[in-house]
Amino acid sequence: MRCARRGSSACGAAWASLRPTLFAVIVLLALLRDARARSDSVLATWNELEIAITELQAETSAPSLEQLAPIRVLLDRLEHDAPAIQTWTTVHAETYAVATTDVAGAELEYGIETGARLRALHRGRAVAAVAGVDPTRSLTYVRCASILSIYVGEIAASSGHFDQAIEALGRSVTDSNAAGEPSCIPRARSGLAEALRIQGRFDEAEAQLEALLLLLDELVAMETEPFHPGRARWYRDAHAMQSAGRVMLYADMGMPDQAARWLARHRRELVPSVAQTEPAEVDLAAVVALAGERCQNVVEMIDDDVLARALPSQRGSLLARRGVALTELALRDPGLVDRARADLEEALSLAPSFSMRRLAEITFLELAAICRDWTDVGHRLAALRGRTDDPAFNVDERALLAALAARLARETGATDSARAAALAELRAAYCAQLAAWSSARLRPGGVGFLNYSGRRSVLGELVGELIATAKPNELGDVELEPVFRGEAVGTLARSLDAPIATLAEIRAEVLRDDVGWIAFVPAARTTHVFAVDRDEVVHCEIDWRYLSEPLRKELGAKVARVFPRTDRTAVETHRAEVDRAAAQWAKQLLPEPIQSALRRWSGCYVTGLELLGNPPIEVLPLDGRPLGIARGVARLPSMSVALALARRPRRSRAADLPELRLFAAPKLDANTREQAGDPPRIALDDAQVRALTEPFGAGAVETFVGADASLSALRTSARRPPRILHILAHAVERLEREDFATLVLTGDDGEAGLASPADVHQWLASDVLILSACATAQGRTRIGDDGAGQFVGAGLRAGAHCVLAADQRIELEATVEFGRLVHRALAAGACPAEAVRRAREQMDSSAAFGLPACWALIAVHGLGFEN
């Protein structure tokens, strides 16, 4: 075994030989102080040794033999008074020597095996000698075993052996829990959560953090006695650190909204605590690590003041994170390239945390690709790919390197055989990504597959390479197959047991002769757009970069704007502003080949809009008219979900089942009103209720209005599902929940009438579900996922083939009118997409409801062209 030596002198060698022993002795401080058999002489010797070591370390890094002599005397005395220390120092010194050396894999294995032998040693006389009791019942034994498992786990993690780290740290948690001894659990769970996060096992990592935060809350409450005045503060600081880690975890899970909300709730506690805490493992970057379109937030938050307060290791990680964010922003602003490069270079010079260093190196490669410096790309790629057998590289990073290798081959004019080999490698890497995500535990909202720009690069490069090698005018299953495979890992798709689609199945089971399909497939730098019908596949690339969405946001805000409609001049001015913004975006989002396909169809399905931030495609013009008025439009989570819905057995309709069941204007009790934030009363009179129900005839309608529109009535009535279930009520956000959109119904027996998607999805059974409530189509932003955590997904899981819902706030009067017109068209036999198109057309041409906010916000989701 190699060991690091300080200098070549006898003094340096002696000091180096003592360092592992001193480390082991320091580790034993807590053990000796808690051991029942400790004596005053042991503690006195220990205190004297602590002071001597501290003073010597402050004086010199290479002490003389004379300076070392008093420490050796104290060690000899300590080992004589507490014989078990000799066992500790002899065996643990070898393990620690491995940890402090730049070791090869074999030496690491040896260190871990040494740890296992020491663990066995604990079970016998060593711990019994310290504790003076049966070692299998001793808390000291448990601490020894747990601490050792932590050391082994941290050694393994620091060298990239995450499977071994997870096993050792998990063993520490198990041992401590079994003995009811919590002192080691915070450190073990923290390391375990980090190792799981790096491996992409996000659900398990979140569970560890959840348990850790609860434990730290309990420990803060327990440590109030004067004997430990600082320990409660330490636990509070630890709680802040782990909350920061949770922000990082949510960002990695593709949940920037959740990360932002968590940060907003805990920021007052997080930032001062983390910035002022001394341990180097505290990574302030975790506090500000937000994904997706919030890269600008990261750049603004990691300012010079934050960097000045950070420890060197923190500074390296902070700069790495800011360099990543600047690189993303440089996709649309080349002027940021130099700033990004400077941050990444300084970050690597400061040796940031293990995962951040790897991230910075890969980002440097992406930056070179942005600059089209293919020589630099080749050099950096060769250096990184030479290390891809290292377990520290996760499946996403390997796939990203394969994607950049394929692009390099294309850009530099590689031979056909070289490009074919790069394509085969990229396809295999993409399949490995899918397999990893398919193994993730199903959860409300799911795990977004394309939450990193790196994953968009992988899919985009794969699709682009397949298109580049295809024969002209022969696009089909081969080029779309990666898209179909990616869609099938969505949470909603998996919960519906949806198949991996094929083009032939889509044409036969979903599309109609006059209904086509538009698919948006974003890559990191462009977006692929497909227009598909029963006869052909049209492909375009558009200059839509993820993150460059300011005008899309501006358009969405304009469409949703509500103001008094009595001022006709203001209304016309506003409509003109919306039309100008929509026309500008239509040129980019719907290029001429796609518009030519739309002209041949009476309606279209659209997938992939959530990958672009859900732009309001219904207001984009087609030949001078908003698309949602000129054509029927239905949004689909994916074609995998569409096939699952198309193959779902249709319920037979009994004669006594209602055509329409209406839940409207719930009467809110004090408890519900308080928990819902005291929403205003929905003023729905009898005339409006009649207008909503009369298209179906009195015998085909069930109404639950006011106090009757209760949670229990919704639950009970679900046994007799109607053709159309329409809920007209308030919806609020409960930010503590992941599925935060919440319907507000009448409460029952003191229970608040709040219903989230996870609470009520089994009670939404119907063929068509209409939700006239604010933002019920809104869920956590999980780029690439398919909406299982919102009411649209809940309705589709409950049995609906189509859901009508809005992703923004809607106005009551316009919503009632919209519902009346949709009901009239549905009663006349129109499919949901056509019924909504007719309603939009009539409202747009009316004097009272011409504002886009009146007709454009409620969209059709699911199989909207089925009757």
Order of alpha helices (4+ residues) and beta strands (2+ residues): alpha-alpha-alpha-alpha-alpha-alpha-alpha-alpha-alpha-alpha-alpha-alpha-alpha-alpha-alpha-alpha-alpha-alpha-alpha-alpha-alpha-alpha-alpha-alpha-alpha-beta-beta-beta-alpha-alpha-alpha-beta-beta-beta-alpha-beta-alpha-beta-alpha-alpha-beta-alpha-beta-beta-beta-beta-alpha-beta-alpha-beta-alpha-alpha-alpha-beta
